Structures are given as C-alpha cells and as structure tokens.
Amino acid sequence: MSNQALPLAITMGDPAGIGGEISLSAWKILASASDYRNSFFLIDDPDRLGRLAEILNVNIPVVEIASPEDAPEVFQAGLPVCPVGRKTDALPGKLNPKNNEAVLESIRKAVEWARNHRISGVVTNPIHKGILMESGFGYPGHTEYLAHLCEAKSNAVMMLACPGLRVVPVTIHCSLREAIDSLTTNLIVETGKVVAKSLTTDFALSNPTIAVAGLNPHAGENGNLGDEDEQIVRPAVARLRQTSIEAYGPEPSDSLFHATGRDRFDACLCMYHDQALIPLKTIDFENGVNITLGLDIVRTSPDHGTALPLAGKGTANPSSLIAAIRTATEIARNRSKVSG
C-alpha cells in the first residue's frame, strides 16, 4: 500500500473537549463525500465515543479495530477506533487530570505509527495544555511535543492555513516580551528555509514567494519606531534571497493581509503568534488548519482549542477538523509524489 493510500490517525485530544464529537461528525460527512477517497481512524477509548454518540443522540457506529491496517476495510461501516489502551473518565466540559496519560498515549501511538509508515499522517484533536501541565507536561504546546517525539534536529515550524492564506509565526508559544527578546536573524532565516521547502514538497509549489512581516508598526519606519526591523528582520530577508528563496520584506503587517496583499505571496513569516493568527482567524475562523512543518511525519490539526463550553451539546462545528483531514491527505499525497 502506497503511503498516500494509508489511513490517517486522529488523536483523541482532551476527552472533556469537543474532539470526540467533531470526529464523529467528520466521519459522517467524509465517509459519504464523493470527493474524499482516504480513510482515517481515532486512537481513543471506543466505549467513551459510544457513550458520547448516545449523549449527542446521533446514529454514528463506532467500530473498534485492532490495528491501523484495519481502518480502510471498515471505514464505510463506521468510525474506526483503535483503543488507546486506557479507559477514560470523561464528562463533556469537565477537565479531569486522570485522563492526561491517555491523551498523551494517543499522541505517542500516532507518531510511532507515522514514523513506522503504518499511517500516512497524524491529525491531532485539541489538548488542554493547562491540565496537562498540572501533571508535569513540560512542553508549551502540541508543536513542541511532536518535535520531541520525532527527534527533530531543528525547531519544528507552525503554519496556519486557510483557503487563500498561509501564515507562520517565527516565535510561537511565549509572551510578547519573550518573543521580541528571542527574535534573531538566524531564527527568521532557518524558519524561512523550512517554509520554502515545505511549500515545494507539501504544497507542490515550484517557485514559492514568502512575505516577511515587520515586527514594529510600519515595519519600524526606517528605525524611527524601533530598530529591530533594520537590525534583525531585513538582514534575514537578504540572507533568504541569497539562498535563492523568493522573499521580500519587512512589510508593515497592517497592510499585508488585505485581499490584494495576500495575492502577492504563498506564505507569510510573522514575528510573533498573534501577528499570524489574528488575520487568519479573522478571514476564515471555521476552516483554519494548523500544520507542523519540519517533521519527518505529516501532522495537521484544527485551528481551535478544546471549546469546553460547547462540549456535549452537539453544536460544535467540525469544519476545521475536516479541513485538517483533507490537508493532511493532500500533503501525504504530495510527499509521496516527491519521494517517488
């Protein structure tokens, strides 16, 4: 079976959140979609998902499978679920630290299977970092934990994408003050190289263009509003161009993301978290996808959190998870073409 024909694995996320119900909804929509030809399965507690389907009063079969290889055969009959190996004590909207090990085990299994080429990629449901950190979880987020599990030799890069826009925060899960203090020319350059490679291999763009946002208002106005753009960002753009990457900037971020501005680039490097996420979530909150670049596996995620207040009510929108599943399928297909 070629890599692109292998199933995707979806992790459980925090069972108190909406991950389970949007996964049930995603299966119902995609299993009958004429344009979706792949299969996926959850790494979760099958009993929990069965109970959740009853709470939501939805007629969606949950089919327990023994291994990833079983998923394609049963996918049309019901949502395949490979047991995480731990029972969960979960009520919608009620965080419980007793579930933390199951949450992490689901991620670990997915990464192991992806690295052993038993699945085509990993789609992660939202975790609740606060409850995990109470049990000693030592990573700022999913991205950093996945980089650890994949033994990445360089920093993993987080891309957020929706139709018409791809953004990459150079600094990620840290305070704004820490982001400014940690921003360096080398960090921008290394991030840009990972993004340029991914745009070619993962998105099949032969000559991608990367915009680079300025850190300060108006990109510093030639140093009059802070010298970071002249001292840190502009040299990074020059170095990227020296490596034959089509990059330009620093550009004022207040004018980068309108419709005409977005047409000029294939991805934008942003200097801090919210500079990237605000325009994307404003343009298309429901269909945003989180993509981890620079790993030896395919990983995507819906671009939202656990949404505890919505859990168990049957109103959670699965659009972002569906977009993440479709994006992971596309990236796996493109990587297979590159690798031959």
KOLNU-627801 format. One record per residue (C-alpha): residue number from 1; residue in three letters; z, y, x. Coordinates in nm, 2 decimals, decimal comma. Each point is the difference from the previous one (the first is absolute). Example, Ala and Ser with C-alpha at 12.3 -4.5 7.8 and 13.67 -1.06 7.14 Angstrom:
<recs>
[rec 1 'Ala' [0,78 -0,45 1,23]]
[rec 2 'Ser' [-0,07 0,34 0,14]]
</recs>
This chain:
<recs>
[rec 1 'Met' [0,00 0,00 0,00]]
[rec 2 'Ser' [-0,10 0,34 0,14]]
[rec 3 'Asn' [0,27 0,26 0,05]]
[rec 4 'Gln' [-0,14 0,22 -0,27]]
[rec 5 'Ala' [0,02 -0,30 -0,25]]
[rec 6 'Leu' [0,37 -0,06 0,07]]
[rec 7 'Pro' [0,25 0,12 -0,25]]
[rec 8 'Leu' [0,21 0,31 0,04]]
[rec 9 'Ala' [0,38 -0,03 0,00]]
[rec 10 'Ile' [0,20 0,26 -0,20]]
[rec 11 'Thr' [0,36 0,04 0,10]]
[rec 12 'Met' [0,28 0,02 -0,26]]
[rec 13 'Gly' [0,13 0,34 0,09]]
[rec 14 'Asp' [0,35 0,09 -0,14]]
[rec 15 'Pro' [0,04 -0,22 -0,31]]
[rec 16 'Ala' [0,19 0,29 -0,17]]
[rec 17 'Gly' [-0,32 0,21 0,01]]
[rec 18 'Ile' [-0,34 -0,01 -0,17]]
[rec 19 'Gly' [-0,16 -0,23 0,26]]
[rec 20 'Gly' [0,02 -0,31 -0,22]]
[rec 21 'Glu' [-0,14 0,15 -0,32]]
[rec 22 'Ile' [-0,29 0,18 0,17]]
[rec 23 'Ser' [-0,08 -0,32 0,17]]
[rec 24 'Leu' [-0,01 -0,18 -0,33]]
[rec 25 'Ser' [-0,22 0,28 -0,14]]
[rec 26 'Ala' [-0,23 0,00 0,31]]
[rec 27 'Trp' [-0,06 -0,38 -0,04]]
[rec 28 'Lys' [-0,09 0,04 -0,37]]
[rec 29 'Ile' [-0,25 0,28 0,07]]
[rec 30 'Leu' [-0,16 -0,14 0,32]]
[rec 31 'Ala' [-0,01 -0,37 -0,11]]
[rec 32 'Ser' [-0,24 0,10 -0,27]]
[rec 33 'Ala' [-0,19 0,28 0,19]]
[rec 34 'Ser' [-0,36 -0,09 0,05]]
[rec 35 'Asp' [-0,02 0,19 0,33]]
[rec 36 'Tyr' [0,31 -0,16 0,16]]
[rec 37 'Arg' [-0,08 -0,32 0,18]]
[rec 38 'Asn' [0,31 -0,06 0,21]]
[rec 39 'Ser' [0,34 -0,15 -0,08]]
[rec 40 'Phe' [0,36 0,10 0,08]]
[rec 41 'Phe' [0,34 -0,14 -0,04]]
[rec 42 'Leu' [0,36 0,12 0,01]]
[rec 43 'Ile' [0,27 -0,10 0,24]]
[rec 44 'Asp' [0,29 0,02 -0,24]]
[rec 45 'Asp' [0,25 -0,18 -0,22]]
[rec 46 'Pro' [-0,21 -0,17 -0,27]]
[rec 47 'Asp' [0,29 -0,02 -0,24]]
[rec 48 'Arg' [0,06 0,37 0,04]]
[rec 49 'Leu' [-0,36 0,08 -0,09]]
[rec 50 'Gly' [0,01 -0,24 -0,30]]
[rec 51 'Arg' [0,31 0,18 -0,13]]
[rec 52 'Leu' [-0,16 0,34 0,07]]
[rec 53 'Ala' [-0,30 -0,10 -0,21]]
[rec 54 'Glu' [0,23 -0,09 -0,28]]
[rec 55 'Ile' [0,19 0,33 0,02]]
[rec 56 'Leu' [-0,33 0,18 -0,01]]
[rec 57 'Asn' [-0,13 -0,22 -0,28]]
[rec 58 'Val' [-0,33 -0,07 0,18]]
[rec 59 'Asn' [-0,19 -0,33 -0,01]]
[rec 60 'Ile' [-0,08 -0,03 0,37]]
[rec 61 'Pro' [0,04 -0,35 0,14]]
[rec 62 'Val' [0,19 -0,03 0,33]]
[rec 63 'Val' [-0,13 -0,30 0,21]]
[rec 64 'Glu' [0,22 -0,12 0,28]]
[rec 65 'Ile' [-0,20 -0,11 0,31]]
[rec 66 'Ala' [0,11 -0,18 0,32]]
[rec 67 'Ser' [-0,22 0,19 0,25]]
[rec 68 'Pro' [-0,25 0,29 0,03]]
[rec 69 'Glu' [-0,29 -0,25 0,00]]
[rec 70 'Asp' [0,08 -0,09 -0,37]]
[rec 71 'Ala' [-0,04 0,35 -0,13]]
[rec 72 'Pro' [-0,38 0,01 -0,05]]
[rec 73 'Glu' [0,00 -0,32 -0,20]]
[rec 74 'Val' [0,26 0,12 -0,26]]
[rec 75 'Phe' [-0,08 0,38 0,00]]
[rec 76 'Gln' [-0,19 0,00 -0,32]]
[rec 77 'Ala' [0,27 -0,20 -0,18]]
[rec 78 'Gly' [0,29 0,23 0,08]]
[rec 79 'Leu' [0,17 0,22 0,26]]
[rec 80 'Pro' [0,06 -0,23 0,30]]
[rec 81 'Val' [0,35 0,03 0,15]]
[rec 82 'Cys' [0,11 -0,16 0,33]]
[rec 83 'Pro' [0,38 -0,02 0,00]]
[rec 84 'Val' [0,17 0,23 0,24]]
[rec 85 'Gly' [0,26 -0,27 0,05]]
[rec 86 'Arg' [0,29 0,20 -0,14]]
[rec 87 'Lys' [0,11 0,06 -0,36]]
[rec 88 'Thr' [0,04 0,36 -0,10]]
[rec 89 'Asp' [0,27 0,16 -0,21]]
[rec 90 'Ala' [-0,20 0,28 -0,14]]
[rec 91 'Leu' [0,01 0,23 -0,30]]
[rec 92 'Pro' [-0,27 0,27 -0,05]]
[rec 93 'Gly' [0,12 0,33 0,14]]
[rec 94 'Lys' [0,32 -0,14 0,15]]
[rec 95 'Leu' [0,00 -0,02 0,38]]
[rec 96 'Asn' [0,19 -0,30 0,15]]
[rec 97 'Pro' [0,05 -0,04 0,37]]
[rec 98 'Lys' [0,02 -0,38 -0,05]]
[rec 99 'Asn' [-0,38 0,01 -0,04]]
[rec 100 'Asn' [-0,07 0,16 0,33]]
[rec 101 'Glu' [-0,06 -0,32 0,20]]
[rec 102 'Ala' [-0,25 -0,12 -0,26]]
[rec 103 'Val' [-0,18 0,33 0,02]]
[rec 104 'Leu' [-0,03 -0,02 0,38]]
[rec 105 'Glu' [-0,08 -0,37 0,00]]
[rec 106 'Ser' [-0,30 0,07 -0,23]]
[rec 107 'Ile' [-0,14 0,25 0,25]]
[rec 108 'Arg' [0,06 -0,23 0,30]]
[rec 109 'Lys' [-0,18 -0,29 -0,17]]
[rec 110 'Ala' [-0,29 0,21 -0,09]]
[rec 111 'Val' [-0,04 0,14 0,35]]
[rec 112 'Glu' [0,03 -0,35 0,15]]
[rec 113 'Trp' [-0,27 -0,14 -0,23]]
[rec 114 'Ala' [-0,23 0,29 0,07]]
[rec 115 'Arg' [0,04 -0,03 0,38]]
[rec 116 'Asn' [-0,07 -0,38 -0,03]]
[rec 117 'His' [-0,31 0,07 -0,20]]
[rec 118 'Arg' [0,12 -0,17 -0,32]]
[rec 119 'Ile' [-0,05 0,32 -0,21]]
[rec 120 'Ser' [-0,24 0,28 0,03]]
[rec 121 'Gly' [0,26 0,28 -0,01]]
[rec 122 'Val' [0,33 0,12 -0,13]]
[rec 123 'Val' [0,07 0,24 -0,29]]
[rec 124 'Thr' [0,36 0,11 -0,01]]
[rec 125 'Asn' [0,19 0,10 -0,32]]
[rec 126 'Pro' [0,24 0,29 0,05]]
[rec 127 'Ile' [0,33 -0,06 0,17]]
[rec 128 'His' [0,31 0,21 -0,04]]
[rec 129 'Lys' [0,09 0,11 0,36]]
[rec 130 'Gly' [0,34 0,14 -0,10]]
[rec 131 'Ile' [0,14 -0,34 -0,13]]
[rec 132 'Leu' [-0,16 -0,18 0,29]]
[rec 133 'Met' [0,16 0,23 0,26]]
[rec 134 'Glu' [0,34 -0,08 -0,16]]
[rec 135 'Ser' [-0,05 -0,35 0,13]]
[rec 136 'Gly' [-0,10 0,11 0,35]]
[rec 137 'Phe' [-0,38 0,04 -0,04]]
[rec 138 'Gly' [-0,09 0,20 0,31]]
[rec 139 'Tyr' [-0,34 0,14 -0,08]]
[rec 140 'Pro' [-0,10 0,33 -0,17]]
[rec 141 'Gly' [-0,25 -0,18 -0,22]]
[rec 142 'His' [-0,25 -0,27 -0,07]]
[rec 143 'Thr' [-0,24 0,12 0,26]]
[rec 144 'Glu' [0,24 -0,02 0,29]]
[rec 145 'Tyr' [0,14 -0,34 -0,11]]
[rec 146 'Leu' [-0,36 -0,14 -0,02]]
[rec 147 'Ala' [-0,08 0,13 0,34]]
[rec 148 'His' [0,31 -0,18 0,13]]
[rec 149 'Leu' [-0,09 -0,33 -0,17]]
[rec 150 'Cys' [-0,36 0,02 0,13]]
[rec 151 'Glu' [0,12 0,08 0,35]]
[rec 152 'Ala' [-0,22 0,30 0,01]]
[rec 153 'Lys' [-0,05 0,14 0,35]]
[rec 154 'Ser' [-0,03 0,36 -0,13]]
[rec 155 'Asn' [0,13 0,19 -0,30]]
[rec 156 'Ala' [-0,14 -0,11 -0,33]]
[rec 157 'Val' [-0,18 0,27 -0,18]]
[rec 158 'Met' [0,04 0,08 -0,38]]
[rec 159 'Met' [-0,31 0,10 -0,19]]
[rec 160 'Leu' [0,02 0,11 -0,36]]
[rec 161 'Ala' [-0,33 -0,02 -0,19]]
[rec 162 'Cys' [-0,14 0,07 -0,35]]
[rec 163 'Pro' [-0,36 0,04 -0,11]]
[rec 164 'Gly' [-0,14 0,29 0,21]]
[rec 165 'Leu' [0,30 0,05 0,23]]
[rec 166 'Arg' [0,16 -0,18 0,30]]
[rec 167 'Val' [0,30 0,17 0,17]]
[rec 168 'Val' [0,21 -0,12 0,29]]
[rec 169 'Pro' [0,34 0,16 0,09]]
[rec 170 'Val' [0,05 0,00 0,38]]
[rec 171 'Thr' [0,37 0,01 -0,04]]
[rec 172 'Ile' [0,13 -0,21 -0,29]]
[rec 173 'His' [0,35 -0,08 -0,12]]
[rec 174 'Cys' [0,22 0,27 0,16]]
[rec 175 'Ser' [0,13 0,35 -0,08]]
[rec 176 'Leu' [-0,23 0,29 0,03]]
[rec 177 'Arg' [0,20 0,13 0,30]]
[rec 178 'Glu' [-0,03 -0,33 0,17]]
[rec 179 'Ala' [-0,37 -0,02 -0,08]]
[rec 180 'Ile' [-0,06 0,33 0,17]]
[rec 181 'Asp' [0,21 -0,10 0,30]]
[rec 182 'Ser' [-0,18 -0,33 0,04]]
[rec 183 'Leu' [-0,35 0,12 -0,04]]
[rec 184 'Thr' [-0,20 -0,03 0,32]]
[rec 185 'Thr' [-0,36 0,02 0,11]]
[rec 186 'Asn' [0,01 -0,36 0,11]]
[rec 187 'Leu' [0,13 -0,11 -0,34]]
[rec 188 'Ile' [-0,28 0,18 -0,19]]
[rec 189 'Val' [-0,26 -0,15 0,24]]
[rec 190 'Glu' [0,13 -0,35 -0,03]]
[rec 191 'Thr' [0,02 0,03 -0,38]]
[rec 192 'Gly' [-0,35 0,14 -0,01]]
[rec 193 'Lys' [-0,14 -0,29 0,20]]
[rec 194 'Val' [0,16 -0,26 -0,23]]
[rec 195 'Val' [-0,14 0,18 -0,31]]
[rec 196 'Ala' [-0,35 0,03 0,15]]
[rec 197 'Lys' [-0,01 -0,37 0,08]]
[rec 198 'Ser' [0,13 -0,09 -0,35]]
[rec 199 'Leu' [-0,26 0,22 -0,17]]
[rec 200 'Thr' [-0,26 -0,20 0,18]]
[rec 201 'Thr' [0,14 -0,35 -0,03]]
[rec 202 'Asp' [0,19 0,02 -0,33]]
[rec 203 'Phe' [-0,21 0,25 -0,20]]
[rec 204 'Ala' [-0,35 -0,07 0,16]]
[rec 205 'Leu' [-0,06 0,36 0,10]]
[rec 206 'Ser' [-0,24 0,01 0,30]]
[rec 207 'Asn' [0,07 0,36 0,11]]
[rec 208 'Pro' [0,32 0,13 -0,17]]
[rec 209 'Thr' [0,12 0,35 0,01]]
[rec 210 'Ile' [0,37 0,08 0,03]]
[rec 211 'Ala' [0,16 0,34 -0,09]]
[rec 212 'Val' [0,32 0,10 0,16]]
[rec 213 'Ala' [0,24 0,22 -0,19]]
[rec 214 'Gly' [0,19 0,27 0,17]]
[rec 215 'Leu' [0,38 -0,01 0,01]]
[rec 216 'Asn' [0,08 0,36 -0,08]]
[rec 217 'Pro' [-0,13 0,23 -0,28]]
[rec 218 'His' [-0,36 0,10 0,06]]
[rec 219 'Ala' [0,00 -0,25 0,30]]
[rec 220 'Gly' [0,22 0,25 0,19]]
[rec 221 'Glu' [-0,24 0,30 -0,01]]
[rec 222 'Asn' [-0,07 -0,03 0,37]]
[rec 223 'Gly' [0,37 -0,03 0,08]]
[rec 224 'Asn' [0,12 0,28 -0,21]]
[rec 225 'Leu' [0,17 -0,24 -0,24]]
[rec 226 'Gly' [0,13 -0,25 0,25]]
[rec 227 'Asp' [-0,17 -0,13 0,32]]
[rec 228 'Glu' [0,01 -0,38 -0,09]]
[rec 229 'Asp' [-0,36 0,00 -0,13]]
[rec 230 'Glu' [-0,13 0,15 0,32]]
[rec 231 'Gln' [0,22 -0,19 0,24]]
[rec 232 'Ile' [0,01 -0,34 -0,17]]
[rec 233 'Val' [-0,25 -0,05 -0,28]]
[rec 234 'Arg' [-0,32 0,17 0,14]]
[rec 235 'Pro' [0,02 -0,19 0,34]]
[rec 236 'Ala' [0,03 -0,33 -0,20]]
[rec 237 'Val' [-0,32 0,09 -0,19]]
[rec 238 'Ala' [-0,18 0,07 0,33]]
[rec 239 'Arg' [0,11 -0,33 0,14]]
[rec 240 'Leu' [-0,11 -0,19 -0,30]]
[rec 241 'Arg' [-0,34 0,16 0,02]]
[rec 242 'Gln' [-0,02 -0,10 0,37]]
[rec 243 'Thr' [0,03 -0,37 -0,11]]
[rec 244 'Ser' [-0,30 0,05 -0,23]]
[rec 245 'Ile' [0,21 0,02 -0,31]]
[rec 246 'Glu' [-0,14 0,26 -0,24]]
[rec 247 'Ala' [0,31 0,21 -0,06]]
[rec 248 'Tyr' [0,05 0,37 -0,09]]
[rec 249 'Gly' [0,30 0,23 -0,04]]
[rec 250 'Pro' [0,27 0,11 -0,01]]
[rec 251 'Glu' [-0,08 0,11 -0,35]]
[rec 252 'Pro' [0,22 0,19 -0,24]]
[rec 253 'Ser' [0,14 -0,27 -0,23]]
[rec 254 'Asp' [0,00 0,24 -0,31]]
[rec 255 'Ser' [-0,38 -0,01 0,00]]
[rec 256 'Leu' [-0,07 -0,36 0,12]]
[rec 257 'Phe' [0,03 -0,19 -0,32]]
[rec 258 'His' [-0,20 0,18 -0,27]]
[rec 259 'Ala' [-0,31 -0,18 -0,12]]
[rec 260 'Thr' [-0,25 0,16 0,25]]
[rec 261 'Gly' [0,25 -0,03 0,29]]
[rec 262 'Arg' [0,04 -0,38 -0,07]]
[rec 263 'Asp' [-0,37 -0,05 0,03]]
[rec 264 'Arg' [0,01 0,09 0,37]]
[rec 265 'Phe' [0,21 -0,29 0,13]]
[rec 266 'Asp' [0,06 -0,37 -0,05]]
[rec 267 'Ala' [0,37 0,02 0,09]]
[rec 268 'Cys' [0,25 0,28 0,08]]
[rec 269 'Leu' [0,28 -0,02 0,25]]
[rec 270 'Cys' [0,30 0,19 -0,13]]
[rec 271 'Met' [0,29 0,10 0,21]]
[rec 272 'Tyr' [0,28 -0,11 -0,23]]
[rec 273 'His' [0,07 -0,22 -0,30]]
[rec 274 'Asp' [-0,02 0,24 -0,29]]
[rec 275 'Gln' [-0,30 0,19 0,14]]
[rec 276 'Ala' [-0,19 -0,33 -0,06]]
[rec 277 'Leu' [0,15 -0,13 -0,31]]
[rec 278 'Ile' [0,02 0,31 -0,22]]
[rec 279 'Pro' [-0,38 0,05 -0,02]]
[rec 280 'Leu' [-0,07 -0,37 -0,05]]
[rec 281 'Lys' [0,26 -0,04 -0,28]]
[rec 282 'Thr' [-0,11 0,32 -0,16]]
[rec 283 'Ile' [-0,37 -0,10 0,00]]
[rec 284 'Asp' [0,06 -0,36 -0,12]]
[rec 285 'Phe' [0,36 -0,11 -0,04]]
[rec 286 'Glu' [-0,09 -0,32 -0,20]]
[rec 287 'Asn' [-0,25 -0,15 0,24]]
[rec 288 'Gly' [0,14 0,08 0,35]]
[rec 289 'Val' [0,02 -0,28 0,25]]
[rec 290 'Asn' [0,22 -0,03 0,31]]
[rec 291 'Ile' [-0,19 -0,18 0,29]]
[rec 292 'Thr' [0,15 -0,10 0,33]]
[rec 293 'Leu' [-0,24 0,05 0,29]]
[rec 294 'Gly' [0,04 -0,14 0,35]]
[rec 295 'Leu' [0,13 -0,35 -0,10]]
[rec 296 'Asp' [-0,16 -0,34 0,05]]
[rec 297 'Ile' [0,02 -0,06 -0,37]]
[rec 298 'Val' [-0,12 0,18 -0,32]]
[rec 299 'Arg' [0,28 0,18 -0,18]]
[rec 300 'Thr' [-0,02 0,23 -0,30]]
[rec 301 'Ser' [0,26 0,11 -0,26]]
[rec 302 'Pro' [0,02 0,21 -0,31]]
[rec 303 'Asp' [0,08 0,36 0,08]]
[rec 304 'His' [0,31 0,03 -0,20]]
[rec 305 'Gly' [0,36 -0,12 0,01]]
[rec 306 'Thr' [0,21 -0,24 -0,20]]
[rec 307 'Ala' [0,02 0,23 -0,30]]
[rec 308 'Leu' [0,33 -0,14 -0,12]]
[rec 309 'Pro' [0,02 0,21 -0,32]]
[rec 310 'Leu' [-0,33 -0,17 -0,12]]
[rec 311 'Ala' [0,10 -0,35 0,09]]
[rec 312 'Gly' [0,00 -0,25 -0,29]]
[rec 313 'Lys' [-0,15 0,24 -0,25]]
[rec 314 'Gly' [-0,36 -0,12 0,02]]
[rec 315 'Thr' [-0,13 0,35 0,06]]
[rec 316 'Ala' [-0,06 -0,02 0,38]]
[rec 317 'Asn' [-0,36 0,07 0,09]]
[rec 318 'Pro' [-0,15 -0,27 0,22]]
[rec 319 'Ser' [-0,30 0,22 0,11]]
[rec 320 'Ser' [0,13 0,06 0,36]]
[rec 321 'Leu' [0,08 -0,37 0,05]]
[rec 322 'Ile' [-0,35 -0,09 -0,13]]
[rec 323 'Ala' [-0,15 0,25 0,24]]
[rec 324 'Ala' [0,20 -0,14 0,29]]
[rec 325 'Ile' [-0,12 -0,35 -0,09]]
[rec 326 'Arg' [-0,36 0,11 -0,01]]
[rec 327 'Thr' [0,03 0,20 0,32]]
[rec 328 'Ala' [0,15 -0,30 0,19]]
[rec 329 'Thr' [-0,28 -0,22 -0,13]]
[rec 330 'Glu' [-0,26 0,26 0,13]]
[rec 331 'Ile' [0,17 0,04 0,34]]
[rec 332 'Ala' [0,02 -0,38 0,05]]
[rec 333 'Arg' [-0,37 -0,03 -0,09]]
[rec 334 'Asn' [-0,10 0,28 0,24]]
[rec 335 'Arg' [0,21 -0,15 0,28]]
[rec 336 'Ser' [-0,16 -0,34 -0,05]]
[rec 337 'Lys' [-0,34 0,16 0,04]]
[rec 338 'Val' [0,10 0,16 0,33]]
[rec 339 'Ser' [0,15 -0,31 0,14]]
[rec 340 'Gly' [-0,30 -0,21 -0,10]]
</recs>
